[in-house]
Each structure stands twice: as structure tokens, then as C-alpha cells.
Amino acid sequence: MKKSINNTRYGLWMDSRHAKILKIQGDGTVSFKEMEASNQKRERFAGESTNKTGMLGSTLSPEKRMQARENNHLNKFIKAIVAELDHANAILILGSGDARFELQNAIHKSKTLNGVWIENRASSKLSRRELEMETEKHYNLSLQ
């Protein structure tokens, strides 16, 4: 069987709650998609850091449970982003925080995206046009 050469490139900006995906196909077709995470911003209350002692000296901490919930929401969000990255040749990941490293690890673990060239850089929040310009500059393209 012949392997098809795929020139689909992605420019992606993300944080833990929001993602902007720019897809550039080999023929120059550009598509854009925004995704929101399903988790809500955590509310903080005064006196939230009380620990209660359970049986056998174990500590029942609501912070641990909330952190585990946030991690599960982030993992679901990252899986949804990886599902959008089909037939990729190269991926540029921009963003702030640790979510972009989690995404990079998920892409490396994915069977369909195994061996895809990935570059991961820190960036402040970008608009759609700024993401297009960064991706164009990175891949030396001319988007219209």
C-alpha cells in the first residue's frame, strides 16, 4: 500500500479552558474552530481550606477532590482537541500554562498522530488573526 503524503498543518492556541484551532490543508484551504472546556471557573469561598480528619487518621480535604475534578475535566478537554487534529503533518502549539504540555503528551500517546512534528511555545492570549499570522510566519506560508 502507498502512504499518502499529507500536508495538513495546525496552529493551535490553548489554555485550560479555551482552544483555538487553525487548520491549513495542503491545497491552501484554511479552517478555524474555537472550543470551550465544559468545566466552570472554580468559585472560592472564605475559610475553604479547612481539613477534616476521617477514620484511621486520614485527612478528608475538599481541595484534593476539587483538584482531581479539574484534572479530569482537563483530560476530557485535551482528548476533544486531539480528536480534532486529524491527518496532521505538523502541529504548532501556543499557549500559557501547563495545558499545552499535557496536550503535547496526549498527542505523543495517540496512535493516529504518532510521529507528527510538534513545536510547543509559550504565548500570551491570541486572537484569530494573530494566530493566523503566527502560524503563517512559523510555516513560511502566505495565507489570504
C-alpha positions in Angstrom: 0.0 0.0 0.0 1.1 3.5 -0.8 1.3 6.0 2.0 -0.5 9.3 1.1 1.5 12.4 1.7 -0.4 14.7 3.9 0.4 18.4 4.2 -2.2 19.4 6.8 -0.7 21.7 9.3 -2.2 23.0 12.5 -1.7 26.2 14.5 -3.2 25.9 18.0 -3.5 28.3 20.9 -4.9 26.8 24.1 -5.2 27.2 27.9 -7.1 25.0 30.3 -10.5 26.4 29.4 -10.3 27.6 25.8 -8.7 26.4 22.5 -8.4 28.0 19.0 -7.5 25.6 16.2 -6.3 26.8 12.8 -6.2 24.0 10.2 -4.3 24.6 6.9 -4.7 21.9 4.3 -2.2 21.1 1.6 -4.2 22.9 -1.1 -4.2 26.1 1.0 -7.7 25.8 2.4 -7.9 27.3 5.9 -10.5 26.5 8.6 -10.8 27.8 12.1 -12.5 26.3 15.2 -12.9 27.5 18.7 -13.5 25.1 21.6 -14.6 25.8 25.2 -14.0 23.4 28.1 -17.0 22.1 29.9 -15.7 22.9 33.3 -16.7 26.1 35.0 -14.3 28.5 36.7 -13.8 27.5 40.3 -15.5 29.5 42.9 -13.5 30.4 46.0 -15.1 30.9 49.4 -13.6 32.3 52.6 -12.5 29.5 55.0 -12.3 27.0 52.3 -9.0 25.4 53.4 -10.3 23.5 56.5 -9.2 19.9 56.7 -11.3 17.3 58.5 -9.9 14.1 59.9 -11.5 10.9 58.8 -11.2 7.4 60.1 -7.7 6.0 60.8 -6.1 9.4 60.7 -6.7 10.1 57.1 -7.4 13.7 56.0 -10.5 14.5 54.1 -9.7 17.5 52.0 -12.1 19.2 49.6 -9.1 20.7 47.8 -7.9 17.2 46.7 -11.3 16.3 45.4 -11.6 19.6 43.5 -8.1 19.3 42.0 -8.9 15.7 40.8 -12.2 17.0 39.2 -10.3 19.8 37.5 -7.7 17.3 36.2 -10.4 15.1 34.8 -12.1 18.0 33.0 -8.7 19.0 31.5 -8.1 15.5 30.3 -11.5 15.3 28.6 -10.9 18.7 27.0 -7.5 17.6 25.7 -9.0 14.4 24.3 -11.6 16.5 22.4 -8.8 18.7 21.0 -6.7 15.6 19.9 -9.9 14.3 18.2 -10.0 17.5 16.1 -6.4 17.0 14.9 -6.9 14.5 12.1 -4.3 13.6 9.5 -1.7 16.2 10.7 1.7 16.6 9.3 2.9 19.3 11.7 1.4 21.0 14.8 2.3 24.3 16.4 1.1 24.6 20.0 0.9 28.0 21.5 -0.4 28.9 24.9 0.2 29.6 28.5 0.4 27.2 31.4 0.8 23.5 31.7 -2.1 22.6 29.5 0.0 22.8 26.3 2.5 20.3 27.7 -0.4 18.0 28.6 -1.7 18.3 25.0 1.8 17.5 23.7 2.0 14.4 25.8 -1.5 13.3 24.7 -0.5 13.8 21.0 2.6 11.6 21.5 0.5 8.9 23.1 -2.1 9.0 20.3 -1.8 6.2 17.7 -3.2 8.3 14.8 -0.8 11.2 15.5 2.3 9.2 16.3 5.4 10.7 14.6 3.8 14.1 13.9 6.2 17.0 14.1 5.2 19.2 17.1 6.6 22.5 18.3 5.4 23.9 21.7 6.0 27.6 22.5 4.8 29.9 25.3 2.5 32.7 24.1 0.0 35.2 25.6 -3.6 35.0 24.5 -4.0 35.4 20.8 -6.9 36.5 18.6 -7.8 34.6 15.5 -5.9 36.9 13.2 -2.8 36.8 15.5 -2.9 33.0 15.5 -3.1 33.1 11.7 -0.1 35.4 11.5 2.0 33.3 13.9 1.1 30.1 12.0 1.9 31.8 8.7 5.2 33.0 10.0 6.1 29.7 11.5 5.3 27.6 8.4 6.5 30.2 6.0 3.1 30.3 4.3 1.2 33.1 2.6 -2.4 33.0 3.9 -5.0 35.2 2.3 
